[in-house]
Amino acid sequence: MRIRRRIAGLSATGAAALAVVVGTTPAAQAGTNGADSAQYNCPYKAICVHMHHADQSDWTWKAYYYCGDFYLGSWVPTYYVNNQTPGTRARFKNSSRTVIQTTPGAYSSGSVAYPYATYYVRPC
């Protein structure tokens, strides 16, 4: 598997937006790396993204609630659970913030189509 480190600057708004990311779900705190384990733990009105650190050392779930582009840094997304309000779609974007995947409307779940090309998630 190809591992690459992501280097990109955050704008002042990007840094502020990253600060509102809600922590990990209980499944991530238990140290599991199974994507299905948090499917039932994704809070309502959130999109939960299962990801691993680029150096493969850590797996986690992160929940995103607010509209905006959230920079993933060195985290590589692998799976998502879209538990936002019914019909809401999330978007995954590349380093140029071009949409490379749009989820089906909530409730939905699935694999991230381009994990190593994904740098941002947009819940709305």
N, C-alpha and C positions, 0 to 999 in steps of 0.2 A: 504494500500500500504506500502510495506516495504521501510524504509528509512535507508540509511547507509552512513556514512561519509567515504570518501576516504582519506587514508593517504598513500602517496608515495613520495619518494624523487625524485627530478629532477636532472638530470645530468646537467653539465654546458651547453652541447649542447641542451638539452631539454629546459632549461630556455631561451636560445637564440632563439630557434625555436618558443617558445611560444610568444615571443615579436613581431614576424612578423604577428601574427594573426590580420586580419583586423577587425575593430569594428563591431557593430551590424547594421543590415539593418533598414530602416525606420519603418518597421512593428514592430520591437522590441522596437524601441524608443517610439512608440505609446503606449506601455505597453500591447499589445495583447498577448494572449497565444494560439491563433488558429494556427495550423500548416499550413493551406492553405493560410493564409494571406500574407506570404512572398514568396510564390511559384513564383510569378511573379516579385519579387524584387531581386532575387538571381543574382548577377552580372555574366556576362559571364566569363568563365575560373575559376570559383570558385565552391566549394562544400559548400552549406549552411546547417548548422545543427541546428535544433530547439532543445532547451534543457532547462531544469529547474535546479535550484539549488537544491542540495540534501535535503535542509530543506524546499523545496516547496515554498519558499518565492518569487522567481523571475523566470520569463520566458524570454528567449531571443533567437535570431537567431545570429549565428556567421558564418562568411564567411572565408574559408581557401583557399588560392591560391597556396602556394608553396609546393613542394614535401618534405615530411618529416613526422615524427610521432609527432603529436600535442597532448600533455597531456591535458585532460579535467578537471583535478582537481575534484572539488566537483560538477561539472555540469553533469547531466544525459541526454544523447541524446535521443530524442524520434522520430524524423522525419528528413529526409534529402531531399535536392534538389541538384542533381548533374548536374550543368550547366557548366561543364568543356568543353574542346574541344571535338568534337564528338568521341565517343567510349572510352573515358578515364573512368576508373573505380576508385572508392574510396574504401578504406578498413577501417573497424572498428576492433580494436584490444582489447584484454583483458589486464589485469595487467602484464602479461608475454610477451606482445607484439606479441601474437599469433593471427593471423587473425581469427575472428569469424563471419565476414560478409563481402562480397564483393558486391558492388552495380552493377547493370547493367551498361553498357556503357552510357555515357552522350548522350543525355539528358535523365534523369530518376529521379524519386522521389519515396519515400516510407517510411515505418516505419523502425526504427532501431530494429533489431530482438532481441537483448539482452541488453536493456538499462542499467540495473544495473551492467552488466558484462563488459561494454564498458569503457575503460580508455583512449584510443587513437583513433584519426582519422588520416588517411593518404590519402591526396587528389590524389595521383598518383598511 
